[in-house]
Amino acid sequence: MARRPLPRILSTGSAQIARSRELARTAADSATDVLHPLITMSRGLRRLASAGRRRWAETPKDKRGPLLFLAASVVLVVVLVPYGPLLAVITLAAAAAWQGRDRTPTAPEGPDESQIQRLQVLYEALVPYFSTADDPTPLYAHGGDWEEAFPTQEFDDSGRVAHLVIRYPAYFPDGEPGPRARIEQLLAAKSGRGREYLFVWDEEGNELTLSVLSPLPTDISAQRFVTAPGETVLGFTDPAGVQRTLPLSFGEDRRDVPPVVWRTGIRSTEPHLLAVGRPGSGTSTLLRSIALQALQHGDVLIVEGGGTGEYACLAGRDGVLGVEVGLSGTLAGLEWAAGETERRLVAANSARQAGEPAPEDTKRPLWIVLDRPTVFTHLAEAEGRRDPQSLLQVPLRHGRAAAVTVVVAEQFDALDSLSEAVRQHTRARVVLGPASREQLETVLGAPPHTTPVDDVPSGRGYARLGSGAVHRLQVPATPDPYDDATSDAHRSAVLDLLPPRSAPADTEPLPEPVETPVAKVVITKNAAAPTADPQKAAPRSAVAQTTAPQSADQDAPSSSTAAPETAVAEAAVAE
């Protein structure tokens, strides 16, 4: 069946709507220009009427009569004088036009004296970098004019540079990272420290644009984000960096904030993540935020090497397979995760060969969250045991096909202790806290377009997903709810996101026995005749076994329900 072309109104509707909007905007501007005198006079009459009402309200009641008589006399004189009404109308129109004028103070054209001095200092500082002795007409020279070099400049309320366009000569090597880094460092130091600057290089036009970035919001707390399965919000960034916003709640207010979304799953190009920072930079906060989001659709295995109890709030929750803080538990948990990854791969491959969909137990996401795994590496080396990082090779290499995601957080001083598999397969990178430009480039693989600062709040840093752009990042506040320093608002926000606790299997009540009119016969190895009291006939070893406390292994069945060594048989005897 041949395709029918779309109706003309559907194929060209957007263009017609845009043209109609442009015509309406032009007509509105023209009407505003034509009616500007009338708008000014109406505004002036409104202000005069307000002044008259205010004067009448301020006049005492005993003086309002003489005031009315005076006003009536003036009106009578105006009416009797030749051309009086016309002169009164002209006077009223002039007064209304004067009162309705735009009283907004005009901004001064150009910078003031202090701003000119700043620009001159900045110009002189750039002379050694943007000038050579062989240039016949140098754009930068000592004692030269800055107006041609800085065609556009803006300042903030404190008088510091907020936006600046800098022209530079064509022979400057703007394609090399070294000279560009020196210029950016100089501009950041001369324009004012403690602020983040964005530098945009236009190599074709030989122009450098400097802009001051506003601080990222730090009042975003943990909450349910509007995302699809397989999407994880790492934090929030600048509006110009991404093309998406999320509706967030700030108490009773709601506003849209641009997020940094990390996509995982089979079609993800960055299935695993590595977060690096200094102590107190917020890496544990990032891992808690990721774990709370992952528990909505999957299971989480947490390995904590710091031993500070940062993830105690997740222990025993639905979907949390374990929170391991010891070397033995870590080795057992990661060995199980490697085996589970292989099992999922085999099951999915068998289903595909049989032409059937993959089993449901291979589709549920499994998250392996490791905080400072290099601590266990040192412990395993000291005890002569296997390195836990070696068990991550299978989940890292085959995790995307098996719906297994690995998230690792480590500190800068232990980066060299990370295994090659971790460094190679974690293509999503996050750096939190203060860091030098060299450290950022080492972890992220590319330098940021902004100048890093030393004093940053917890959870502030940079993120890069694969080979994409470097984004500024602010992690939502997800503190440990059991910490005494956590505020009540943040504590309640995190507790509301925690899944319910899972009841242990041994706490389930056993079914009550059904009483039947039968006689019980107990046969023991050492008993000579049946008796009605099993406690007297059973040996002491069997009684001790039935009353022994439950072992520490939760997976093992309770000893109270295990079969004793005494052979007990119940026979129903008919009356």
Summary of the structure (lengths in Angstrom):
residues: 575
radius of gyration: 38.5
end to end distance: 85.7
largest distance: 144.8
contacts: 1543
relative contact order: 0.08
helix: 39%
strand: 17%
